[in-house]
Amino acid sequence: MSTSPISRPGPPDPGGSHELPFRPLSGAIGAQVDGADLAAAGREGRTQLRSLVTHHHVVFITGFGLDEDTFVELSEEFGPRSVHPLDELLGRSRTVSVITDTADHPPAAFPLHTDLSWMTCPPRFGFLQALDIPPSGGDTIWVSLQAAFKALSPPFRSFLARLDGRHAIDATLRCTVEANHGAATAFRLEAGHTPVDHPLVRAHPDTGQPLLYLCPMYLDRIPGLTAEESDLFLGYLNRIVNDPNIAIRWRWSTGDVAIWDESSTLHQALADHAGQLRRMRRYTTAGGRPRRAIEGVEAA
C-alpha cells in the first residue's frame, strides 16, 4: 500500500470545511479514500469525490461496507443509471449486477478494456463493490489512457488525432454470452450492435484533455488504413497501455469500493483465482458519444 502523504482535493470546499482527505497511489493513476472520512465529509465530500475520480481516474474507498442501498445512492450521484445491452435484450431493467466467480463458474478472463466501447454512447463511470474476496488472487488493474497519450511523441499524437477506431463485439464476449445465454442471444446482441467508429483521440468529457481512446478487447481496426497498417499501429499502442508505469493494481478487501472514469481508463480483472469464490457488485452510469480532441493535442 502507498505511503504517500494524505492530500486534499482541489479546489477547496467553498465552506472551508469537510474537505475529503485522500492518498495518491501513483504518479499516473489512482487515489485512496477511507470510508469513514467520506461519511464524515457528507455531501461536500461526495462532490469532491467526483473531482478526485476525474483527476486520478480511479478512486478506491476502503472500509465502505457491503450495503447495496448505500452503494447505489453514491453511484447515482455520478449520473443517470446505465442498463447493460444484454439485460435490455433479456427484458431486464436491473442497474446493479453481481459478478460471481466459483469453481463451476470460472472468471471470464477478459483482457484490458473499457466497458461497452462498441456502443454509440459508452458508459461514463464504473463502480465495483467487493462482497467476497478470495484469500489470494482476484486483483484488478486499471490503466491511465491520459498517461498513455502523453507517452507518445507530439507528431504521432497529431497523426492519431485525425483517425478513428472501429469498436466491435469480440469473440471473447460473444463466447461468454453464448455460454451463459445461448447462441441465439449472442447473435441478437451482435446483430443489434454493429461496429461503431469513435475518435482514436477523444476529449475528456469534463476537462477537454486529449486521451488515447483505445480498447484492446473491442477496438477492431483503424478505418482508412490498410489492414497491415492498422495492425501495426494498434499493436504498438496496445504495448503502450501495457506499461506498468501508467497502471495501478488493486488488492481487494471485503467492503472496498472502486469508482473509475470509463472515458480515461482501461481495466482488467485478473483470472488467477479460479476455483475460489469472488463476488463483486457492479454498477455503471450512462455516458455520451466520445468527442474528438481538437485542442492541446501536441501539447498534452
C-alpha positions as CSV (number, residue, x, y, z in Angstrom):
1,M,0.0,0.0,0.0
2,S,1.2,3.5,-0.8
3,T,2.9,5.5,1.9
4,S,2.2,8.9,0.1
5,P,1.1,11.7,2.4
6,I,-2.6,12.4,2.7
7,S,-3.6,15.2,0.4
8,R,-6.6,17.5,-0.2
9,P,-8.5,17.6,-3.5
10,G,-8.7,20.9,-5.3
11,P,-10.5,23.1,-5.5
12,P,-11.1,23.6,-1.7
13,D,-14.6,23.4,-0.3
14,P,-16.2,26.8,-0.5
15,G,-17.4,26.5,3.1
16,G,-13.8,25.9,4.3
17,S,-14.7,22.6,6.0
18,H,-15.5,18.9,5.3
19,E,-12.5,18.5,2.9
20,L,-12.1,14.9,1.9
21,P,-8.6,13.5,2.7
22,F,-7.2,11.2,0.1
23,R,-3.9,9.4,-0.7
24,P,-2.4,9.4,-4.2
25,L,-1.3,5.9,-5.1
26,S,1.0,6.6,-8.1
27,G,2.2,9.4,-10.3
28,A,-0.1,8.4,-13.1
29,I,-3.3,6.9,-11.7
30,G,-5.2,6.0,-8.5
31,A,-6.2,7.6,-5.2
32,Q,-7.4,6.1,-2.0
33,V,-10.1,7.4,0.4
34,D,-11.2,6.0,3.7
35,G,-14.9,5.2,4.0
36,A,-15.1,6.8,7.4
37,D,-13.6,10.1,6.0
38,L,-16.1,10.0,3.2
39,A,-19.0,9.6,5.6
40,A,-17.8,12.4,7.8
41,A,-17.3,14.8,4.9
42,G,-21.0,14.3,3.9
43,R,-22.4,15.8,0.7
44,E,-19.4,18.1,0.2
45,G,-17.1,15.1,0.3
46,R,-19.1,13.2,-2.3
47,T,-18.9,16.2,-4.6
48,Q,-15.1,16.3,-4.1
49,L,-15.1,12.6,-4.8
50,R,-16.2,13.3,-8.4
51,S,-13.3,15.7,-8.8
52,L,-10.9,13.0,-7.5
53,V,-12.1,10.5,-10.0
54,T,-11.7,13.0,-12.8
55,H,-8.1,13.8,-11.9
56,H,-6.9,10.4,-10.6
57,H,-9.0,8.2,-13.0
58,V,-9.8,5.6,-10.4
59,V,-10.5,6.1,-6.6
60,F,-10.6,3.3,-4.1
61,I,-12.8,3.7,-1.0
62,T,-11.6,1.4,1.8
63,G,-14.0,0.3,4.5
64,F,-17.1,1.3,2.6
65,G,-19.1,-1.7,3.6
66,L,-21.5,-4.1,1.9
67,D,-24.8,-2.3,2.0
68,E,-26.3,-2.2,-1.5
69,D,-28.5,0.8,-0.9
70,T,-25.6,3.0,0.2
71,F,-23.6,1.8,-2.8
72,V,-26.4,2.6,-5.3
73,E,-27.0,6.0,-3.6
74,L,-23.4,7.0,-4.0
75,S,-23.3,5.7,-7.6
76,E,-26.4,7.6,-8.6
77,E,-24.8,10.9,-7.6
78,F,-22.4,10.5,-10.6
79,G,-25.1,10.5,-13.2
80,P,-28.0,8.7,-14.8
81,R,-28.1,4.9,-14.4
82,S,-27.0,2.6,-17.3
83,V,-28.6,-0.7,-18.2
84,H,-26.3,-3.2,-19.9
85,P,-27.5,-4.0,-23.5
86,L,-27.6,-7.7,-22.7
87,D,-30.0,-7.0,-19.8
88,E,-32.2,-4.9,-22.2
89,L,-32.2,-7.8,-24.7
90,L,-33.3,-10.2,-22.0
91,G,-36.0,-7.9,-20.8
92,R,-34.3,-7.0,-17.5
93,S,-34.2,-3.4,-16.2
94,R,-31.6,-4.1,-13.5
95,T,-28.9,-1.5,-13.0
96,V,-27.0,-3.4,-10.3
97,S,-25.5,-6.8,-11.1
98,V,-23.3,-9.2,-9.1
99,I,-20.3,-10.9,-10.8
100,T,-19.8,-14.2,-9.2
101,D,-16.8,-16.5,-9.8
102,T,-16.9,-20.0,-8.4
103,A,-15.4,-23.4,-9.2
104,D,-18.3,-24.1,-11.5
105,H,-18.4,-20.6,-13.0
106,P,-14.7,-19.5,-13.6
107,P,-13.7,-15.9,-14.1
108,A,-14.3,-14.5,-17.6
109,A,-10.6,-13.6,-18.1
110,F,-11.4,-10.5,-20.3
111,P,-8.3,-8.6,-21.4
112,L,-7.8,-4.9,-20.8
113,H,-10.9,-3.0,-21.9
114,T,-13.1,0.0,-21.3
115,D,-16.7,-1.1,-20.9
116,L,-19.0,-1.4,-23.9
117,S,-16.9,0.8,-26.2
118,W,-18.8,-0.9,-29.1
119,M,-21.9,1.2,-28.1
120,T,-22.6,4.6,-29.7
121,C,-22.6,6.1,-26.2
122,P,-20.4,4.0,-23.8
123,P,-20.8,4.2,-20.0
124,R,-19.3,7.2,-18.2
125,F,-18.4,5.8,-14.7
126,G,-17.9,2.3,-13.4
127,F,-18.4,1.1,-9.8
128,L,-17.4,-2.1,-8.1
129,Q,-18.1,-3.2,-4.5
130,A,-16.2,-6.2,-3.1
131,L,-18.6,-8.6,-1.5
132,D,-16.5,-11.8,-1.2
133,I,-12.7,-11.9,-2.0
134,P,-10.6,-15.0,-2.3
135,P,-7.6,-15.5,0.1
136,S,-5.3,-14.9,-2.9
137,G,-5.7,-13.6,-6.4
138,G,-8.6,-11.7,-7.9
139,D,-6.9,-8.3,-8.1
140,T,-8.0,-5.7,-10.7
141,I,-5.7,-3.5,-12.9
142,W,-6.5,0.0,-14.2
143,V,-4.5,1.9,-16.8
144,S,-4.5,5.6,-17.4
145,L,-5.3,6.5,-21.1
146,Q,-4.3,10.1,-20.4
147,A,-0.8,8.9,-19.4
148,A,-0.7,6.6,-22.4
149,F,-1.4,9.5,-24.7
150,K,1.3,11.7,-23.1
151,A,3.8,8.9,-23.7
152,L,3.5,9.4,-27.4
153,S,5.6,12.0,-29.4
154,P,3.8,15.2,-30.5
155,P,3.9,14.3,-34.2
156,F,2.4,10.9,-33.6
157,R,-0.3,12.4,-31.4
158,S,-1.3,14.8,-34.2
159,F,-1.4,11.9,-36.7
160,L,-3.6,9.7,-34.4
161,A,-5.9,12.7,-33.6
162,R,-7.2,12.6,-37.2
163,L,-8.1,8.9,-37.1
164,D,-11.0,6.8,-35.8
165,G,-11.0,3.4,-34.1
166,R,-13.7,0.8,-35.1
167,H,-15.1,-0.9,-32.0
168,A,-17.0,-4.2,-32.2
169,I,-18.1,-7.1,-30.0
170,D,-15.2,-9.5,-29.9
171,A,-15.0,-13.3,-29.8
172,T,-14.4,-13.4,-26.1
173,L,-17.6,-11.5,-25.2
174,R,-19.5,-13.4,-27.9
175,C,-18.5,-16.8,-26.4
176,T,-19.2,-15.7,-22.9
177,V,-22.8,-14.6,-23.8
178,E,-23.3,-17.8,-25.8
179,A,-22.1,-20.0,-22.9
180,N,-24.5,-18.2,-20.4
181,H,-27.5,-17.3,-22.5
182,G,-27.3,-19.4,-25.7
183,A,-26.2,-18.9,-29.3
184,A,-29.4,-17.1,-30.3
185,T,-29.0,-14.4,-27.6
186,A,-25.3,-13.9,-28.6
187,F,-26.4,-13.5,-32.3
188,R,-29.1,-11.0,-31.4
189,L,-26.8,-8.9,-29.3
190,E,-24.2,-8.7,-32.0
191,A,-26.8,-8.0,-34.7
192,G,-28.3,-5.2,-32.7
193,H,-24.8,-3.6,-32.1
194,T,-22.9,-3.3,-35.4
195,P,-19.4,-1.9,-35.2
196,V,-19.1,1.8,-34.3
197,D,-16.3,4.3,-35.0
198,H,-15.0,6.6,-32.2
199,P,-12.2,9.1,-32.3
200,L,-8.8,7.4,-31.5
201,V,-8.0,10.6,-29.6
202,R,-11.0,11.8,-27.6
203,A,-11.6,14.9,-25.4
204,H,-12.2,14.1,-21.8
205,P,-15.9,14.9,-21.1
206,D,-15.1,17.1,-18.1
207,T,-11.7,18.6,-18.7
208,G,-11.4,18.5,-22.5
209,Q,-7.9,17.0,-22.2
210,P,-6.9,14.7,-25.1
211,L,-7.0,10.9,-24.3
212,L,-6.0,7.9,-26.2
213,Y,-9.3,6.1,-26.6
214,L,-8.0,2.6,-27.0
215,C,-9.6,-0.7,-26.1
216,P,-7.5,-3.8,-26.9
217,M,-10.6,-6.0,-26.4
218,Y,-13.0,-4.2,-28.7
219,L,-11.0,-1.9,-31.0
220,D,-11.1,-4.0,-34.2
221,R,-9.2,-1.8,-36.7
222,I,-8.4,1.8,-37.8
223,P,-10.6,2.7,-40.7
224,G,-8.8,4.4,-43.6
225,L,-5.6,2.4,-43.1
226,T,-4.7,-0.8,-44.8
227,A,-5.2,-3.9,-42.7
228,E,-1.4,-4.2,-42.3
229,E,-1.0,-0.5,-41.3
230,S,-3.9,-0.8,-38.8
231,D,-2.4,-4.0,-37.2
232,L,1.0,-2.3,-37.0
233,F,-0.3,0.8,-35.2
234,L,-2.7,-1.0,-32.9
235,G,0.0,-3.5,-31.9
236,Y,2.2,-0.6,-30.9
237,L,-0.5,1.2,-29.0
238,N,-1.5,-1.9,-27.2
239,R,2.1,-2.3,-26.0
240,I,2.0,1.3,-24.7
241,V,-1.1,0.6,-22.5
242,N,0.6,-2.4,-21.0
243,D,3.3,-0.2,-19.4
244,P,3.2,-0.8,-15.6
245,N,4.3,2.8,-15.0
246,I,0.8,4.0,-16.1
247,A,-1.2,1.3,-14.2
248,I,-2.4,0.6,-10.7
249,R,-3.1,-2.9,-9.4
250,W,-5.6,-3.1,-6.5
251,R,-5.7,-5.9,-4.0
252,W,-9.3,-6.0,-2.8
253,S,-10.5,-6.3,0.8
254,T,-14.2,-7.1,1.5
255,G,-16.1,-3.8,1.6
256,D,-13.8,-1.9,-0.7
257,V,-15.4,0.2,-3.5
258,A,-13.7,1.4,-6.7
259,I,-15.0,4.2,-8.8
260,W,-13.4,4.8,-12.2
261,D,-13.7,7.1,-15.2
262,E,-14.6,4.9,-18.1
263,S,-13.5,7.5,-20.6
264,S,-9.9,7.7,-19.4
265,T,-9.1,4.2,-18.2
266,L,-8.8,0.6,-19.2
267,H,-9.3,-2.1,-16.6
268,Q,-8.8,-5.9,-16.3
269,A,-9.9,-8.3,-13.6
270,L,-7.2,-10.9,-13.2
271,A,-8.3,-14.5,-13.5
272,D,-5.7,-16.0,-11.1
273,H,-8.3,-17.1,-8.5
274,A,-10.0,-19.9,-10.5
275,G,-11.8,-22.3,-8.2
276,Q,-12.2,-19.7,-5.4
277,L,-15.3,-17.6,-4.6
278,R,-15.2,-13.9,-5.7
279,R,-18.3,-11.8,-5.8
280,M,-18.4,-8.1,-6.9
281,R,-21.4,-5.8,-7.1
282,R,-21.3,-3.8,-10.3
283,Y,-22.9,-0.5,-11.5
284,T,-22.3,1.9,-14.3
285,T,-23.7,5.4,-15.2
286,A,-24.7,6.5,-18.7
287,G,-22.3,8.4,-20.9
288,G,-22.3,10.4,-24.2
289,R,-20.8,9.9,-27.5
290,P,-17.0,10.4,-27.5
291,R,-15.9,13.7,-28.9
292,R,-12.7,14.2,-31.0
293,A,-10.0,16.1,-29.2
294,I,-9.1,19.3,-31.1
295,E,-7.3,21.5,-28.6
296,G,-4.0,20.7,-26.9
297,V,-3.2,17.5,-28.8
298,E,0.5,18.2,-29.4
299,A,1.0,20.0,-26.0
300,A,-0.5,17.1,-24.0
